Amino acid sequence: MDFDPEQNAVIMTAYAQVSKEIKDGGCSWRIEKDFEKVREEIEAAGKELTPFFWTNYFDFNGQNAFCLVLEKDGQGLSYICIQRFELGSRTLEQAYLQRLKSIYAHDREAKLDSSWTCEPLQEVTGTIAYSGDAVTHGDLRSLGKSRHFLSAISKLSLYLALITWSEIGWIVGTINEKDIGRGLGWLYGGARCYPMAERWEVLPEKRRANYAVVLSSRRDVLWNARCALLATHQSEQQELKEIRLVAQTTASETGE
């Protein structure tokens, strides 16, 4: 689905609005394409970068991936990494399982359940963007609005993915299943959340659970952008209405 000029304008306006929200909250953001640097920063914060973005597994050429970094005073507070890849004749399920097997091939004890199927993933084909590593630095919580900023940077990453790669049809991410219950699937911008994207008979070392998948089609992102802009407009109109009402009440009380 290619966007027409009006639809592109919606995405760009939503992008500008979220960017302003981040700035008004006292933070900034940057795009980082050096994934060795990203890994170093994340590990320095006591976290781990998922193998899906390790340079020894994937060739990042500056055009096929980026990491969006939320910052305050030069300190990285949250990282969301996105890479573009072509599924070819494969479904998302096939490509995802192939990646898992390749990444964890060194762990001879790990074993995927080959009979398990996550049917919604079979519907996703073509060119997609994989979004992962919504890594949050502990200092973000000290700001008191960690969920707000995480939501903002997540939405910004969706808009930037569509602006950067007009050919992608889906933006896909995986999260720990417990995070779905905490509402983080929606917070990360996923319009659709499906549990059990995989099923391990024996989990790999350091992989603590089966993961869920969150999906957003281009149309999903566009619709949510429209709704966000409408909600902002309605809020602004209500605020103006209340200001006028206060002004009228004051004028009436003072006899002006």
PyMOL commands that set and color helices and strands:
alter all, ss='L'
color gray80, all
select helices_A, chain A and resi 5-24+35-44+51-53+92-103+119-123+138-141+146-164+177-181+184-187+218-254
alter helices_A, ss='H'
color red, helices_A
select strands_A, chain A and resi 28-32+65-72+75-86+111-112+127-136+170-176+192-194+200-202+211-217
alter strands_A, ss='S'
color yellow, strands_A
deselect
rebuild
show_as cartoon
